[in-house]
């Protein structure tokens, strides 16, 4: 049964399998693939198998879709415990610092592309943090790639609080 009038085909379009998610105890709603990548990377680093904790991560395809997902998974829908996050890049950049993030970009052969972006008129007045955030969103798949790389570079004692708390809440 699909609650709230959501059709199974809509679930496929939204990039998740309702049957497998419905078996979860907790669903973490995330804005997109980079947020999911960051959560999965941190869980991996901590040795937490989310599936064994009954946790599923569902991408909403943007924060504006939250209502649809709350109806689907909330008390009048599947009734699973919910948690959520959106747009973690700024948190990760802050936790690592600009120099460390630039080092990661350099290690992956993209520092020249980043420097070109920094010289663009629209970027000149922005802080390095904002430039890094923009850089990560300029090519398909880059946000997810760097979400994982930045989490892998984190000192586990300095994990951004929202990321840390959503995993702690979800795996209890």
Secondary structure, 3 states (H helix, E strand, C coil): CCHHHCCHHHHHHCCCCHHHHHCCCEEEEECCHHHHHHHHHHHHHCCCCHHHHCEEEEECCCHHHHHHHHHHHCCCCCCCEEEEECCCHHHHHHHHCHHHHHHHHHHCCCHHHHHHHHHCCCCCCCCHHHHHHHHHCCCCCHHHHHHHHHHHHCCHHHCCHHHHHHHHHHCC
